[in-house]
Amino acid sequence: MDLPQPEPGPGEVLVRLSAAGLNPVDWKLADGMFGDAVPAAFPLVLGSDGAGEVLAIGNGVRRFTVGDAVFGQFQRPEQGGGSYCELAVADESRLAHAARSVTYATSAGLPTAGMTAYNLVEETRVTEGTRVLLVGATGGVGTFVTQLAAGRGAEVIATARPAKAELMRTLGAAETVDHAAGPLADQVLAAHPDGVDVLIDMVGGPAEFRELTRTVRDGGTAVSLLGSADADELTDNNLRGFNFANRPSPQLLEILAGQVDAGRLTVLVGREVSLEEAPEALEASRSGRAQGKTVLAI
């Protein structure tokens, strides 16, 4: 649909978008899964991630000027704004200068998944020699966690079907385990009887997460991205555990762009489609059919 051109207010930036990245949060917002916790104004433009060129700036903006290439997060449901559009407004604090070595489409696939992955690696204290079991490794967040953890010298055990095993090893995984080949915890413990230091589970419900904590050594860390961790239960089992909540920041976006420009981080864009194909692309994401990051070309 056609909407009036938005105007940047104080501390805001108007961006002519070239690409928007899809995330699971987009279809969850469309489905109303957040209820009253996330009030929305209609018509509601979906989409958090985007990249493009600064068209105008509001009063008080200091970090950007007209013509700058930027990327970041645009979703503001309470104001109806998002990134699935040609022109979007974002708070200055949600943007950073885009990586110089890649296209806007690549930059648009980075913000939410990249910041989630970086914070996960930080909060689980991954360092050289840490053994990490990464469940749901072939998704957008998982491919970033694999690279960032391996870059710190960690030993990453990534879940992956045989068709994706070589890709995950290319990204830095020390080994892969096929979750369809048998009970995952049994497979991991057979190969590593002493267990893993860190479990990062991005796909399992409470029962699946509890089963996987068997793989974590005494005093290790177990984290769920789906709210499946029971902190008290984990403490009783001498494990450090929590349900992850992301903390985005412009500084973190700048770090990620620098990693991309330095060749230390690869954004896997699995599919690039037109803006008009957004509904079908969202449905593919919702059903789990999407492979890699899906990006809308605007």
C-alpha positions in Angstrom: 0.0 0.0 0.0 1.0 3.7 -0.3 1.6 5.6 2.9 2.7 9.2 3.4 6.4 9.8 3.5 7.6 9.7 7.1 9.5 12.7 8.5 12.4 12.3 11.0 11.8 13.9 14.4 14.4 14.9 17.0 17.1 12.2 17.2 15.7 10.3 14.2 17.0 9.4 10.8 15.1 9.0 7.6 16.5 6.2 5.4 15.9 5.3 1.8 16.0 1.5 2.2 17.6 -0.8 -0.3 17.1 -4.0 1.5 15.2 -5.4 4.5 16.1 -8.6 6.5 13.5 -11.1 7.7 13.5 -12.4 11.2 11.1 -14.7 13.1 10.0 -11.8 15.3 8.4 -10.3 12.1 5.9 -13.1 11.6 5.4 -13.4 15.4 4.4 -9.7 15.5 2.1 -10.3 12.6 0.5 -13.2 14.4 -0.1 -11.2 17.5 2.0 -13.5 19.6 3.3 -10.6 21.8 -0.3 -9.5 22.8 -0.5 -6.4 24.8 3.2 -6.5 25.6 3.9 -4.9 22.2 1.3 -2.3 21.4 1.0 -1.6 17.6 -0.4 1.2 15.5 -2.1 0.4 12.2 -1.4 0.3 9.3 1.6 -1.6 10.7 4.7 -1.9 8.5 6.6 -5.1 9.5 10.3 -5.6 9.6 13.1 -4.8 12.0 16.3 -5.1 10.0 17.2 -2.8 7.1 20.0 -1.1 5.2 20.1 1.9 2.9 21.1 5.6 2.5 20.4 8.5 4.9 17.9 10.8 3.2 17.3 13.3 6.0 18.1 13.7 9.7 16.2 15.2 12.6 17.3 17.8 15.2 20.1 16.6 17.4 21.4 13.8 15.2 25.2 13.9 15.4 26.4 10.5 14.1 25.0 10.6 10.6 24.7 13.0 7.6 22.7 12.8 4.4 24.1 10.2 2.0 25.6 8.0 4.7 25.3 4.2 4.2 23.6 2.8 7.3 22.1 -0.4 8.7 20.2 -1.3 11.8 16.8 -1.8 13.3 13.7 0.0 12.2 10.7 -1.7 13.8 8.6 0.6 15.9 5.2 -1.1 16.3 3.8 1.6 18.5 4.3 4.1 15.7 3.4 1.6 12.8 6.9 1.8 11.4 9.2 -1.0 10.1 11.7 -1.9 7.3 9.5 -3.6 4.7 9.1 -0.3 2.8 11.0 2.2 0.6 11.4 5.0 3.2 11.7 4.4 7.0 12.5 6.3 10.1 14.7 4.9 12.9 16.1 6.3 16.1 19.7 7.3 15.7 20.6 4.9 18.5 19.4 1.9 16.5 21.7 2.5 13.5 25.3 2.3 12.5 27.4 2.9 9.4 27.1 -0.1 7.1 30.1 -2.3 6.3 31.9 -1.0 3.3 32.9 -4.3 1.7 29.4 -5.8 1.2 26.1 -4.9 -0.4 23.1 -3.4 1.3 21.4 -6.8 1.0 24.2 -8.4 3.1 24.1 -5.7 5.7 20.3 -6.0 6.0 20.8 -9.7 7.1 23.1 -8.8 9.9 21.5 -6.6 12.7 19.2 -8.7 14.8 20.7 -12.1 14.3 24.3 -10.7 14.5 23.7 -8.8 17.7 21.9 -11.8 19.3 24.9 -14.0 18.4 27.5 -11.6 19.7 25.6 -11.1 23.0 25.2 -14.9 23.4 28.9 -15.5 23.0 29.7 -12.7 25.5 27.1 -13.8 28.1 28.1 -17.4 28.0 31.8 -16.4 28.5 33.1 -18.3 25.5 36.8 -18.2 25.3 39.7 -20.2 23.8 39.2 -23.9 24.6 35.5 -23.6 25.5 33.5 -26.6 24.2 30.1 -25.3 22.9 27.1 -27.4 21.9 25.0 -25.2 19.5 21.5 -26.5 18.9 19.8 -24.9 15.9 23.1 -24.0 14.5 22.2 -23.7 10.8 19.8 -20.8 11.3 20.7 -17.1 11.1 21.8 -16.7 14.7 23.5 -20.1 14.8 25.7 -19.4 11.8 26.9 -16.2 13.4 27.4 -17.9 16.9 29.5 -20.6 15.1 31.8 -18.0 13.5 32.1 -15.7 16.6 32.8 -18.6 19.0 35.3 -20.3 16.7 37.0 -16.9 16.2 37.6 -16.9 20.0 39.2 -20.3 19.8 36.2 -22.3 21.1 35.4 -25.9 20.0 31.9 -25.7 18.5 29.7 -28.8 18.2 27.0 -27.7 15.8 23.7 -29.6 15.1 23.3 -30.0 11.3 21.9 -32.5 8.8 24.5 -34.1 6.6 23.8 -31.7 3.7 24.8 -28.8 5.9 27.7 -30.4 7.8 30.4 -29.2 5.4 29.0 -25.6 5.5 29.1 -25.5 9.3 32.7 -26.8 9.3 33.6 -24.1 6.8 32.1 -21.5 9.2 34.3 -22.9 12.0 32.5 -25.8 13.7 34.9 -28.4 15.0 32.3 -31.1 14.4 28.6 -31.6 13.6 26.0 -33.9 15.0 22.8 -34.9 13.1 19.9 -34.4 15.4 17.8 -36.7 13.2 20.2 -39.6 13.7 19.2 -40.4 17.3 18.9 -38.7 20.8 21.1 -35.7 20.6 22.3 -35.8 24.2 23.3 -39.5 23.8 25.3 -38.7 20.6 27.2 -35.9 22.2 28.0 -37.8 25.4 29.2 -40.8 23.4 31.7 -38.6 21.7 32.5 -36.4 24.7 31.9 -38.3 28.0 33.2 -35.4 30.0 30.4 -33.2 28.5 30.4 -29.6 27.1 31.1 -26.3 28.8 28.3 -24.4 27.2 24.9 -25.4 25.8 23.1 -22.8 23.6 19.7 -24.1 22.6 17.8 -22.0 20.0 15.0 -24.4 19.2 14.0 -26.6 22.1 11.0 -26.4 24.4 11.3 -27.1 28.2 11.4 -30.9 27.9 14.0 -30.9 25.1 16.1 -28.3 26.9 16.1 -30.2 30.1 17.2 -33.4 28.3 20.1 -31.5 26.6 21.4 -30.2 30.0 22.6 -33.7 30.6 25.5 -32.9 28.2 26.7 -29.9 30.3 29.6 -30.6 32.7 29.3 -29.8 36.3 29.6 -26.0 36.7 28.9 -25.3 33.0 26.4 -23.0 31.4 23.0 -23.7 29.6 21.1 -21.1 27.8 17.7 -21.1 26.0 16.5 -18.6 23.4 12.9 -19.8 23.8 12.4 -19.3 27.5 12.8 -23.0 28.2 15.4 -22.7 31.0 14.4 -23.1 34.7 17.1 -21.2 36.5 16.3 -22.8 39.9 16.4 -26.3 38.5 19.7 -25.6 36.8 21.2 -24.2 40.0 20.1 -27.3 41.8 22.1 -29.3 39.2 25.1 -27.0 39.7 24.7 -25.4 36.3 24.6 -21.7 35.4 21.6 -21.1 33.2 19.3 -18.4 32.0 16.8 -17.5 29.3 18.5 -15.1 26.9 17.2 -11.6 26.2 19.0 -9.6 23.5 20.6 -6.2 24.2 21.0 -4.2 21.0 23.2 -1.2 20.7 24.8 1.0 18.0 28.3 0.1 19.4 27.5 -3.6 18.8 26.3 -2.9 15.2 29.6 -1.1 14.6 31.6 -4.1 15.9 29.7 -6.4 13.6 30.3 -4.2 10.6 34.0 -4.1 11.4 34.1 -7.9 11.7 32.4 -8.2 8.2 34.9 -5.7 6.7 37.8 -7.5 8.3 36.6 -10.8 6.7 36.0 -12.4 10.1 32.2 -12.7 9.8 30.2 -13.9 6.8 26.5 -13.1 6.4 24.8 -16.1 4.7 22.0 -14.7 2.5 20.1 -17.8 1.5 17.4 -16.0 -0.5 16.8 -12.5 -1.9 13.3 -11.7 -3.0 11.3 -8.6 -4.0 9.3 -6.5 -1.5 6.1 -7.8 -3.1 7.1 -11.4 -2.2 7.3 -10.5 1.5 4.1 -12.4 2.5 5.3 -15.6 0.9 8.8 -15.2 2.4 7.3 -14.6 5.8 5.2 -17.8 5.6 8.4 -19.8 4.6 10.1 -18.4 7.7 7.1 -19.2 9.8 7.0 -22.8 8.6 10.7 -23.4 9.0 11.3 -23.7 5.2 13.7 -20.8 5.0 17.4 -21.5 4.5 19.9 -18.9 5.7 18.9 -15.2 5.9 16.1 -14.1 3.7 16.4 -10.5 2.4 13.9 -8.3 0.6 15.3 -6.2 -2.2 13.6 -2.8 -2.2 
